[in-house]
Amino acid sequence: MGNYKPKAVLDGVKKEDWDGIKSETVRLANWKNQVILSCRDVAYLEDFIPAQFKIYEVIGFSEEQQRQFLNKWFEGEPGKAEKLFKDLKSNPRIREFTQNPLLLSLTAVLCENDPEFQLPMQRIDFND
């Protein structure tokens, strides 16, 4: 197996699920596996995560950081960057959603790959 380190990724962990997940997570980590947990609110996990785990938090983009990100993403197409930024700015719910760098990246990919892309009015519409 060489230097291979198995990874366990648990995405979207909820507080109510933690008791069932905690012992298994610790067991996997004790076997020298890399364990990655993600959740919306890291605050509640701080009381439950064993000391050997490191906690990282993704901090959302400010409005200016969103603009800079989109300008870099669409470097050759400044009009596309500006249109998407204006659309985000005009929809507070979606703008809040895309403060997360990963979600803004996914939105940019959708816009980049579909010339007729229209920013959804609601977050749930991203699932379509």
N, C-alpha and C positions, 0 to 999 in steps of 0.2 A: 504494500500500500504506500510505501515511501513517506513523503511529507504531507500527504493528503490529510486535511482536517475536515471531517464532516461538519456540515452546518445545519442548524435547525432554525427556520425562520417562522415566527408566529406573528402574523400581522393583524392589527385591529383588536388587540387584547382588551377585554372589557373588565372592569372591576369585579363584576359578579362572577366572572369565569376564573379569576385569579387563583382561588383556593384549589381548584382542580388542576391548574396548569403549573403551579409553583413547584410541587415536589418533582414532577417530571422534568421541568426546566433545570432544576438543581442537579438531578440525576444525570441528565445529558451533559451538563457543564462539568460535572465531576469526572466524566469519562473523557475529558479534554476535547469535547465538541465545541464548536463556536455556536453560541445561541444568540439570536437576534430577536428581540421583542419590539413590537411597535404598538403604540396606542395614541389616542388623541391627547390625553392629559397625563403627563408624566408625574404630576404631583401625587396622585394616589398610589403609584407604584413605589415611591420612595420608601414607604413604610413596609413594603413587602419584599423588595428586592434584596437578596443576600448581599453582604458586603463585597464579595468578590466580583460582583457585576458592576460595570460602568454604566452610567446613565448619561445620555446625550439628548439634547433637545434641539429640534429644528425651529429656528426663530423665523417668523414670517417676514416677507419683504415689505418695506415701506412703499408708498406710492412711487417715489423717485427711483427706488431700486427696481420696481416692476418695469418702469419706463426704460431704465438702462439695460435690464435683462432683455427686454423685447427688441431694443435697438441692436444689441449684439446678436441676438438670435436671427433677426431678419436684416443682417448687415447690408446685404445687396438689395433689399427691398424696403427702404425706409417708410414708404407709404403704407405697407402692410403692417409694420410695427405700430405706426401712429394710429391706424384705424382700429387695430385690436386694443391698443391702450385706451383710446377714446371710448370704445364699446365697454371695456372693463370699468372705466370711470363712471359711466352712465348707469351701471347696474351694481349697486352696493353689495348685494348678496353674492354675486359672482366675483366681484372684486375681492371681497373678504376670503372667499374660497381659494382664489388664485394668489393670495399672499404666501401660501405654501409654495416653496420653490419647485417641488416635484409637480404639483398640480398646475402651476403656471407653465412648466415645461410641457406637460401633456396637452394643455390648451394650445400652446404654440405649435406642437406637432399636428394637432387637428387642423389648425388654421393653415399650416404650411402644406399639408397633404390634400386639402380640399379647397379649390379656388372659390367655391360658393359657400364656404363655411360661414355660418351665422352663430354668433355667441348665444347660447341658450339663455332664456329668461330666468330659469330656475336651475339650481344645482342638480336636481334629480334628472334633468334632461340630458346631462352629460352621459348618462348610462345608455342612451339610445344609439 
